[in-house]
Amino acid sequence: MKHTETQESKTQRLTTSPIKPLIIKLAIPSIVSMLISTFYNMADTFFVGQMQNTSATGAVGVILPVMTLIQAFGYFFGHGSGNFISRKLGEGDAESAKKMASTGFFYSIGFSLVLMAIGLIFMKPLVNVLGATPTIRPYAEEYMRVILFGAPVMTGAIVMNNQMRFQGNAYYSMFGISAGGILNIALDPLFIFTFRMGVTGAAAATVVSQAVSFIILFVALEKSDCIKLRPKNVTFSRRYALSIVKGGVPSLCRQGITSVATICFNAVAGIYGNDAAIAAVSIVSKITSFASAALIGFGQGFQPVCGYSYGAKKYRRVYDSFWFCVKVCFAFLLALSVATFFAAPWLIKQFQKNDPEVIRIGTLMLRAQLISFSFMSHVIISNMMLQTIGKSLRASLLALSRQGYILIPVLYGAAALFGLGGLIWAQTVADFISLAVSFAVTYKVLSGFKKDTDFTLIKNKPKRRQEDVT
């Protein structure tokens, strides 16, 4: 189907429509896209776990940072260009938005090819750095080799998905992501068991599915009213490159630091002398990432409203949208955390039924993380708001907190003092500290928005808007 909404009517809708139904409408396809996209790694972990091989399950977890890093650069270019596009469209500058769309997309493809080449050349030492034990290493190399070949289509699909979403076309992007996720679930057992490809089959299923998503998203973008991607519109202007960096660094920090945190978790888990702790870390990260995907998806429904409203100088609208999202996400995550707390042993068993130690460690770790999980609603939505309005430094500071400069010292310090117990509780402690950081870095911005003030203008002399923005 072809959507014929004009850019003017889209801007009007995103800057004047009632906030709650608008965000919910935009969030639903984003949530679906995020949840299904998490199936790529979750499905691999689940089906590889059915091989009844703890080392193979651990290998998928060990290579998770590579997948996360590839996705991080996809979000770097996708959010970096998408934030710019939504603000410019809100301002009525369609020409700049058109240049940025193609620039962000083609930059991402070129960069991912470089990333792929580096990964393939240095694969063996990288697997060691990622925390693979001698028994896990052969499986990890198999999995990583195939995943790296899929880097260009992975990053390209993420960029298109986010550019469409920032233009208010989340439903179109949902179809491409959903099709790939469903296909991955179907291909995993086929490649792993029927074709007897093992972990290589799991990686191949992921890459094929991502390629299908790429094709569907490109076709959907061409048929929608979104800005089209054309090589002739690519610009090497310093202004556009810096805008991508400014808008994309928080996403790179948020996703990239997850890779670093996973490596650290694997390294600390490996101290305990077997693969059970590493496998448990892998399984828990997949389960919590599924819940995080719903939170991020809801926040993505907020971002177009935030970007367009900020570009149109409707700051109180940004404030009201922010708190609506935080409250809804907190309530949802709290309910989900309570339910998951009691179901934790059953959930861990679905991924690894035959290793009691994996089940024991995984259950304790999952329950510990659920205690603080609902409070991440403020941290994540704050990060996305700061990123969308162009406050890159604050957004990056917050993005690096939960799994970076707070978690890593806590993890190593707690493990040194309490052993396995420190590993289990480190994320919970880091989450509460990150919440305090989140309140600190957003207080001034939100106070200004509440008064309908733009603090990006003259320092200590903010501009006040007189109109009453609903």
Secondary structure, DSSP 8 states (H G I E B T S, - for coil): ------HHHHHHHHHHS-HHHHHHHHHHHHHHHHHHHHHHHHHHHHHHHTT--HHHHHHHHHHHHHHHHHHHHHHHHHHHHHHHHHHHHHHT-HHHHHHHHHHHHHHHHHHHHHHHHHHHHTHHHHHHHTT--TTTHHHHHHHHHHHHHTHHHHHHHHHHHHHHHHTT-HHHHHHHHHHHHHHHHHHHHIIIIIS--HHHHHHHHHHHHHHHHHHHHHHHHHHSSS----GGG----HHHHHHHHHHHHHHHHHHHHHHHHHHHHHHHHHTTSSSHHHHHHHHHHHHHHHHHHHHHHHHHHHHHHHHHHHHTT-HHHHHHHHHHHHHHHHHHHHHHHHHHHHHHHHHHHHH-SS-HHHHHHHHHHHHHHHHHHTTHHHHHHHHHHHHHTT-HHHHHHHHTIIIIITHHHHHHHHHHHHTHHHHHHHHHHHHHHHHHHHHHHHHHHHHHHHTTEETTSSTTS-EE--S---
